[in-house]
């Protein structure tokens, strides 16, 4: 069996092993594949039986050109890079990794929030630059510092990751409310479910954790921002297109939104003309919520399990 990994570097830059996968067949790992070169994608898939991808698109045309493909496994939760409908028509199961990063992504959302509240990186740099040594007072701060206890965290999308963020917020003594199309008992134990408009009106901090669907694309937009409290904080480490970036930049620059912490943007890598790069009080990190070694190791293990399950004729985590 031939297995091709189209973009393995971000998953395994060298600190993990492909041995588990190599035990299943002949494995070819490409660090990166040009995302916009369909001919090269087709060439690299070639006569592979199994294809693994993270962000490299697999289109209908690629599937038509590579009839040997029998199974596709996505090295992530999101699977919009694969034409799943075309794969279904060809009886090609597409599996994802649904639960690998719950703890890490929830932790990262709160890390963004705490950086906004305390500007630890900035003050660390100020101390190392000698400002504390030469300060007339015994302490100083360059930004307003924010205590979270008693404030309200609103979570849009209260699945596994949203609930993890809510748990940590509760540990910080925040009040947690949530909006989700499918309330469940686990969520009710963490937060009060409310309507989207109520969440927008009541929250001091809004964390976006919903999947990217047509109905959620651009859910953070000028109309919804207008419904929010003045001085709200917005966090997004889910999917970039959930935010209308110019609308958020305008709200940051006007002060309507006090700060934003983002680990995702609409086009990745980020483009130099993204309006958020010049917006006030906007922290942007390069889509690394998922990238601690522990969750990457889980991706590797679960990808091997996905292939093994396919080989038994009972594929798991199938999204199509």
C-alpha positions as CSV (number, residue, x, y, z in Angstrom):
1,X,0.0,0.0,0.0
2,X,1.3,3.5,-0.9
3,X,0.7,6.3,1.5
4,X,1.4,10.0,0.6
5,X,1.5,12.8,3.1
6,X,1.2,16.1,1.1
7,X,2.2,18.6,3.8
8,X,3.8,16.9,6.8
9,X,6.2,19.6,8.1
10,X,3.8,21.5,10.4
11,X,2.5,18.3,11.8
12,X,6.0,16.8,12.3
13,X,8.9,19.2,11.9
14,X,11.2,16.5,13.2
15,X,10.2,16.0,16.9
16,X,7.8,13.1,16.1
17,X,8.1,9.9,14.1
18,X,6.3,8.5,11.1
19,X,7.2,5.0,12.1
20,X,3.6,4.0,13.0
21,X,2.5,5.0,9.5
22,X,5.5,3.4,7.9
23,X,4.5,0.1,9.4
24,X,1.3,0.1,7.3
25,X,2.9,0.7,3.9
26,X,5.3,2.6,1.7
27,X,5.2,6.2,3.0
28,X,6.3,9.3,1.1
29,X,6.2,12.5,3.1
30,X,6.4,15.9,1.5
31,X,7.1,18.8,3.9
32,X,5.1,21.2,1.8
33,X,3.1,21.0,-1.4
34,X,2.3,24.2,-3.4
35,X,-1.4,24.9,-2.5
36,X,-2.1,26.6,-5.9
37,X,-0.4,24.1,-8.2
38,X,-3.0,21.4,-8.9
39,X,-0.7,19.7,-11.4
40,X,2.0,19.2,-8.7
41,X,-0.6,18.0,-6.2
42,X,-1.8,15.4,-8.7
43,X,1.8,14.4,-9.5
44,X,2.6,13.9,-5.8
45,X,-0.6,11.9,-5.1
46,X,0.2,9.8,-8.2
47,X,-0.8,6.1,-7.7
48,X,-1.1,6.4,-3.9
49,X,-3.8,4.4,-2.2
50,X,-4.0,6.6,0.9
51,X,-3.5,10.4,1.0
52,X,-3.0,12.5,4.1
53,X,-3.3,16.3,3.9
54,X,-3.5,19.2,6.3
55,X,-4.0,22.3,4.2
56,X,-3.2,21.1,0.7
57,X,-6.5,21.0,-1.3
58,X,-7.7,17.8,-2.9
59,X,-10.2,18.7,-5.6
60,X,-12.5,16.8,-7.8
61,X,-10.0,17.2,-10.6
62,X,-7.3,15.7,-8.5
63,X,-9.4,12.7,-7.6
64,X,-10.4,12.2,-11.2
65,X,-6.7,12.2,-12.1
66,X,-5.7,9.8,-9.3
67,X,-8.0,6.8,-9.5
68,X,-5.8,4.7,-7.2
69,X,-6.9,6.8,-4.2
70,X,-9.1,4.8,-1.8
71,X,-8.9,6.7,1.4
72,X,-8.1,10.3,2.5
73,X,-7.2,11.3,6.1
74,X,-7.0,14.9,7.1
75,X,-4.3,15.8,9.6
76,X,-6.8,18.2,11.3
77,X,-10.4,18.7,12.4
78,X,-11.4,20.9,9.5
79,X,-11.8,19.1,6.2
80,X,-12.9,21.9,3.9
81,X,-9.7,21.4,1.9
82,X,-11.1,18.2,0.5
83,X,-14.0,18.0,-2.0
84,X,-15.8,15.6,0.2
85,X,-18.8,15.3,-2.1
86,X,-16.6,14.3,-5.0
87,X,-14.9,11.8,-2.8
88,X,-18.2,10.3,-1.7
89,X,-19.3,9.8,-5.3
90,X,-16.1,7.8,-5.8
91,X,-16.7,5.8,-2.6
92,X,-13.6,7.3,-1.0
93,X,-14.0,7.8,2.7
94,X,-12.6,11.0,4.1
95,X,-11.7,10.9,7.8
96,X,-10.6,13.7,10.1
97,X,-9.1,14.1,13.6
98,X,-12.0,15.4,15.7
99,X,-10.6,15.6,19.3
100,X,-6.9,16.0,19.3
101,X,-6.5,19.6,20.4
102,X,-9.4,20.4,22.8
103,X,-7.2,21.1,25.8
104,X,-4.5,23.0,23.9
105,X,-6.9,25.2,21.9
106,X,-8.9,26.1,25.0
107,X,-5.7,26.9,26.8
108,X,-4.5,29.1,24.0
109,X,-7.7,31.1,23.9
110,X,-7.2,31.9,27.6
111,X,-3.5,32.7,26.9
112,X,-4.6,35.3,24.4
113,X,-7.0,36.7,26.9
114,X,-4.4,36.9,29.7
115,X,-1.9,38.6,27.4
116,X,-4.6,41.2,26.6
117,X,-5.3,41.6,30.4
118,X,-1.7,41.9,31.5
119,X,0.6,42.6,28.5
120,X,3.2,40.3,30.0
121,X,5.3,40.1,26.9
122,X,5.5,43.9,26.6
123,X,6.4,44.4,30.3
124,X,9.0,41.6,30.2
125,X,10.7,43.4,27.3
126,X,10.5,46.7,29.1
127,X,12.2,45.3,32.2
128,X,15.0,43.7,30.0
129,X,15.4,47.1,28.3
130,X,16.3,48.6,31.7
131,X,13.1,50.6,32.3
132,X,12.4,49.1,35.7
133,X,16.0,49.6,36.8
134,X,15.7,53.3,36.1
135,X,12.1,53.7,37.2
136,X,11.4,56.4,39.8
137,X,8.7,54.1,41.4
138,X,8.9,50.5,42.6
139,X,6.6,49.4,39.8
140,X,5.1,50.6,36.5
141,X,2.6,49.5,33.9
142,X,2.0,50.8,30.4
143,X,-1.5,49.5,29.8
144,X,-4.6,49.2,31.9
145,X,-4.5,45.9,33.7
146,X,-7.7,43.8,33.8
147,X,-9.1,41.5,36.5
148,X,-11.4,38.9,35.0
149,X,-13.1,37.6,38.1
150,X,-16.8,38.6,38.0
151,X,-16.8,39.5,34.3
152,X,-18.8,37.6,31.7
153,X,-17.3,35.4,29.1
154,X,-19.6,34.6,26.2
155,X,-18.6,31.6,24.0
156,X,-20.0,31.4,20.5
157,X,-20.0,27.7,19.6
158,X,-20.0,25.5,22.7
159,X,-18.7,22.2,21.5
160,X,-15.7,20.4,23.1
161,X,-13.3,23.3,22.6
162,X,-15.8,26.0,23.6
163,X,-16.6,24.1,26.7
164,X,-12.9,23.7,27.6
165,X,-12.5,27.5,27.3
166,X,-15.6,27.9,29.4
167,X,-14.2,25.6,32.1
168,X,-11.0,27.6,32.4
169,X,-12.9,30.9,32.4
170,X,-15.0,29.6,35.3
171,X,-11.8,28.7,37.2
172,X,-10.9,32.4,36.8
173,X,-14.2,33.1,38.5
174,X,-15.8,34.5,35.3
175,X,-19.5,34.1,34.6
176,X,-19.9,32.0,31.5
177,X,-22.7,32.2,28.9
178,X,-22.9,30.3,25.6
179,X,-24.6,30.3,22.3
180,X,-24.8,27.1,20.3
181,X,-27.4,25.5,17.9
182,X,-27.3,22.2,19.9
183,X,-27.3,22.8,23.7
184,X,-26.4,19.7,25.7
185,X,-26.2,18.7,29.3
186,X,-22.4,18.9,29.5
187,X,-22.6,22.5,28.3
188,X,-25.3,23.3,30.8
189,X,-23.1,22.2,33.6
190,X,-20.6,24.9,32.6
191,X,-22.6,27.8,31.2
192,X,-26.0,29.3,30.7
193,X,-27.2,28.9,27.1
194,X,-28.6,32.2,25.7
195,X,-29.5,33.6,22.4
196,X,-26.8,35.1,20.2
197,X,-28.2,38.7,20.7
198,X,-28.2,38.2,24.5
199,X,-24.6,36.9,24.4
200,X,-23.5,39.9,22.4
201,X,-25.2,42.3,24.7
202,X,-24.0,40.8,28.0
203,X,-20.4,39.7,27.4
204,X,-17.3,41.5,28.5
205,X,-15.2,38.9,26.6
206,X,-16.4,37.0,23.5
207,X,-14.6,33.8,22.4
208,X,-15.5,32.4,19.0
209,X,-15.3,28.6,18.8
210,X,-17.8,27.7,16.2
211,X,-17.1,25.7,13.0
212,X,-17.0,27.6,9.7
213,X,-20.3,27.1,7.9
214,X,-22.1,29.4,5.6
215,X,-24.3,30.5,8.5
216,X,-21.4,31.3,10.7
217,X,-19.0,32.9,8.2
218,X,-18.6,36.6,9.2
219,X,-20.5,36.1,12.4
220,X,-18.3,38.8,13.9
221,X,-19.4,41.7,11.7
222,X,-20.2,45.4,12.1
223,X,-23.9,44.7,12.9
224,X,-23.1,42.2,15.6
225,X,-20.3,44.3,17.0
226,X,-22.8,47.2,17.3
227,X,-24.8,45.0,19.7
228,X,-21.8,44.4,21.9
229,X,-20.8,46.3,25.0
230,X,-18.4,49.2,24.5
231,X,-14.9,47.9,25.4
232,X,-15.6,44.3,24.7
233,X,-12.7,41.9,24.1
234,X,-12.9,39.4,21.2
235,X,-11.0,36.2,20.9
236,X,-10.8,33.9,17.8
237,X,-8.7,30.9,17.5
238,X,-11.2,28.9,15.5
239,X,-11.4,29.9,11.9
240,X,-10.4,33.2,10.4
241,X,-13.4,33.8,8.1
242,X,-15.7,33.8,11.1
243,X,-14.6,37.5,11.4
244,X,-15.2,40.3,8.9
245,X,-11.7,41.7,9.3
246,X,-12.3,45.2,8.2
247,X,-15.3,45.5,10.5
248,X,-13.2,44.3,13.5
249,X,-10.3,46.6,12.6
250,X,-12.7,49.6,12.4
251,X,-14.1,48.6,15.8
252,X,-10.7,48.3,17.3
253,X,-9.6,51.6,15.9
254,X,-12.7,53.4,17.2
255,X,-12.4,51.8,20.6
256,X,-15.8,50.0,20.4
257,X,-13.8,46.8,20.8
258,X,-11.1,47.3,23.4
259,X,-8.8,44.5,22.2
260,X,-8.7,41.3,20.1
261,X,-6.7,38.2,20.4
262,X,-6.5,36.2,17.2
263,X,-4.7,33.0,16.2
264,X,-6.4,32.8,12.8
265,X,-7.1,35.1,9.9
266,X,-9.0,34.8,6.6
267,X,-6.0,34.0,4.5
268,X,-3.1,32.1,5.9
269,X,-0.2,32.9,5.9
270,X,-1.5,36.4,6.6
271,X,-1.3,39.0,3.8
272,X,0.5,42.3,4.4
273,X,-2.6,44.3,3.5
274,X,-4.7,42.6,6.2
275,X,-6.4,45.6,8.1
276,X,-5.9,43.9,11.4
277,X,-2.1,44.2,11.2
278,X,-2.5,48.0,11.7
279,X,-5.4,47.9,14.0
280,X,-5.1,49.1,17.6
281,X,-4.8,46.6,20.4
282,X,-4.8,43.5,18.2
283,X,-2.7,40.5,19.1
284,X,-2.2,38.1,16.2
285,X,-0.4,34.8,16.5
286,X,0.4,32.4,13.5
287,X,-2.3,29.7,13.9
288,X,-0.4,27.8,16.6
289,X,-3.2,27.0,19.1
290,X,-3.0,23.4,18.0
291,X,0.8,23.1,17.7
292,X,2.0,21.9,21.1
293,X,3.8,18.5,20.8
294,X,1.1,16.7,22.7
295,X,-1.8,17.4,20.3
296,X,0.5,16.9,17.3
297,X,1.4,13.5,18.7
298,X,-2.3,12.7,19.1
299,X,-2.9,13.7,15.4
300,X,-0.1,11.3,14.4
301,X,-1.5,8.4,16.5
302,X,-5.1,9.0,15.4
303,X,-4.1,9.2,11.7
304,X,-2.5,5.8,12.0
305,X,-5.7,4.6,13.7
306,X,-7.8,6.1,10.9
307,X,-5.8,4.1,8.3
308,X,-6.0,0.9,10.3
309,X,-9.7,1.2,10.6
310,X,-10.1,1.8,6.9
311,X,-8.0,-1.3,6.2
312,X,-10.4,-3.4,8.3
313,X,-13.3,-2.1,6.2
314,X,-14.8,-0.1,9.1
315,X,-13.4,3.5,8.7
316,X,-13.8,5.8,11.6
317,X,-14.1,9.6,11.9
318,X,-15.7,9.7,8.4
319,X,-17.0,13.2,7.4
320,X,-18.5,12.2,4.1
